[in-house]
Amino acid sequence: MNDYLKLFGLNENATQAIIMLPDIWSQTVYSAETAKQFVQKFGMPVYLLDYFYQLTGKANSFNPQTDQGLAPELMNKMTGEDFINIFSKALDEIKANQPKLESITVIGFCFGGRLAYLSGLSSEVKKIVSFYGAGANTDNYYQANTPIEALCEVRRSDESLKVLSFYGSQDGSIPQADRELTAESFKNAGINYTEKVYDAGHAYFQPGRAEMYNEEAANASWKDLDSFIKQ
């Protein structure tokens, strides 16, 4: 695979795959560990997509402690159109790698959680999982729409799509009003949507973010994620 698309769990005959969109720190060790956990848990190939490659032209891995200027700068620069470009390219590579592919689940974290909603513009994506995807209702993010609006417009009343959003009730980047707007938008669009809210803050799921990890919320999320993936 390319520098921007790392594959875990090679299986050319698999009919399903997961595309993982990491947080803004990109191809970190802890994101790779999460990808490996997904392979072990769900038994399908996992592709870790470095979406910032679209802007930098190289593989990216940032340190949350020392690169606090670089990653947020790229996040603020990236448009929905930028993401769709690299996601479409990744889809072509994945389909070539798995000729029997029938369905894709996209799991995104933080900024990747926002982008996960846009991934659903591709009909091959059947399940979207957004972990604390702040900015999902950002105006004019993709073709004059928010990510949620764009998804609802393209996949309205599409019974093949299911969306699951994970939130921390203490996450200041996603207030309750924002969560409610997301839920209302999906309801009005006739899209199968579930939200899970835990007593936790932002970035609670991955133990590699030790300063933010919440074991109780993470364990509960694993159970809910397992049920959703196996539907």
Residue pairs with C-beta under 8 A, 6 or more apart in sequence:
1 7
1 47
1 93
1 97
2 93
3 50
3 53
3 58
3 59
4 49
4 50
4 51
4 53
4 54
4 59
4 86
4 90
5 47
5 48
5 49
5 50
5 90
5 93
5 94
6 27
6 32
6 35
6 47
6 48
6 50
7 45
7 46
7 47
7 48
7 97
8 32
8 35
8 36
8 38
8 39
8 45
8 46
8 47
8 48
9 36
9 39
9 43
9 44
9 45
9 46
10 45
11 44
11 45
11 98
12 97
12 98
12 99
12 100
13 98
13 100
14 44
14 45
14 98
14 100
14 101
15 98
15 100
15 101
15 102
15 103
16 44
16 101
16 102
16 103
16 104
16 105
17 44
17 45
17 46
17 47
17 94
17 98
17 101
17 104
17 105
18 38
18 42
18 44
18 45
18 46
18 47
18 104
18 105
18 106
18 107
19 46
19 47
19 49
19 87
19 90
19 94
19 104
19 105
19 106
19 107
19 119
20 31
20 34
20 35
20 38
20 46
20 47
20 48
20 49
20 106
20 107
20 108
20 109
20 112
21 49
21 51
21 106
21 107
21 108
21 109
21 112
21 113
21 115
21 116
21 119
22 28
22 31
22 48
22 49
22 50
22 108
22 109
22 112
23 31
23 109
23 110
23 111
23 112
23 203
24 52
24 62
24 71
24 72
24 74
24 75
24 110
24 111
24 112
25 31
25 61
25 62
25 63
25 64
25 67
25 71
26 50
26 52
26 60
26 61
26 62
26 71
27 48
27 50
27 59
27 60
27 61
28 61
28 62
28 208
29 208
30 206
30 207
30 208
30 209
31 48
31 109
31 206
31 208
32 48
33 206
33 208
34 205
34 206
34 208
35 46
35 48
36 46
38 46
38 107
39 45
39 46
41 222
41 226
42 226
42 229
42 230
45 98
47 90
47 94
49 86
49 87
49 90
50 59
50 60
51 78
51 82
51 83
51 86
51 87
51 112
51 115
52 60
52 71
52 74
52 78
53 59
53 60
53 86
54 78
54 82
54 83
54 85
54 86
55 74
55 77
55 78
55 82
56 74
60 74
62 70
62 71
64 209
75 111
79 141
79 142
80 115
80 118
80 141
80 142
80 143
80 147
80 150
81 142
81 143
83 115
83 118
83 142
84 118
84 121
84 142
87 115
87 118
87 119
87 122
88 122
91 104
91 122
91 124
94 101
94 104
95 101
95 124
101 124
103 124
103 126
103 127
104 122
104 124
104 125
104 126
104 127
105 125
105 126
105 127
105 128
105 129
105 229
106 116
106 119
106 120
106 125
106 127
106 128
106 129
107 116
107 129
107 131
107 225
108 114
108 115
108 116
108 119
108 128
108 129
108 130
108 131
108 133
109 131
109 132
109 133
109 203
109 205
109 206
110 131
110 132
110 133
110 134
110 202
110 203
111 133
111 134
111 135
112 133
113 130
113 131
113 132
113 133
113 134
113 136
113 165
114 130
114 133
114 134
114 135
114 136
114 138
114 147
115 133
115 147
116 128
116 129
116 130
116 133
117 128
117 130
117 133
117 136
117 147
117 148
117 150
117 151
117 163
118 142
118 147
118 150
118 151
119 125
119 128
120 128
120 151
120 154
120 155
120 161
120 163
121 150
121 151
121 154
121 155
123 155
123 160
125 161
126 160
126 161
126 162
127 161
127 162
127 163
127 164
127 228
127 229
127 231
128 151
128 161
128 162
128 163
128 164
129 163
129 164
129 165
129 166
129 225
129 228
130 136
130 163
130 164
130 165
130 166
131 166
131 205
131 221
132 166
132 167
132 168
132 171
132 173
132 174
132 202
132 203
132 204
132 205
133 165
133 174
134 171
134 173
134 174
134 202
135 141
135 147
135 173
136 146
136 147
136 148
136 174
136 178
136 182
137 146
137 147
137 148
137 178
137 181
137 182
138 146
138 147
139 146
140 146
141 147
141 150
142 150
143 150
145 153
148 181
148 182
148 185
148 186
149 185
151 163
151 189
151 191
152 185
152 186
152 188
152 189
152 191
153 189
155 161
155 189
155 191
156 189
156 190
156 191
157 189
157 190
157 191
158 190
158 191
159 192
161 191
161 192
162 192
162 193
162 194
162 228
162 231
163 186
163 191
163 192
163 193
163 194
164 193
164 194
164 195
164 196
164 224
164 225
164 228
165 179
165 182
165 193
165 194
165 195
165 196
166 195
166 196
166 198
166 205
166 221
166 224
166 225
167 174
167 179
167 195
167 196
167 197
167 198
168 174
168 197
168 198
168 199
168 200
168 201
168 202
168 204
168 214
168 217
169 197
169 198
169 199
169 200
170 199
170 200
170 201
171 200
171 201
171 202
172 202
173 202
174 202
179 195
179 197
182 193
182 195
183 193
183 195
186 193
187 193
194 228
196 220
196 221
196 224
198 204
198 214
198 216
198 217
198 220
198 221
199 216
199 217
200 214
200 216
200 217
201 212
201 214
202 212
203 209
203 212
203 213
204 212
204 213
204 214
204 217
204 218
204 221
205 213
205 217
205 218
205 221
206 213
206 218
207 213
207 215
207 218
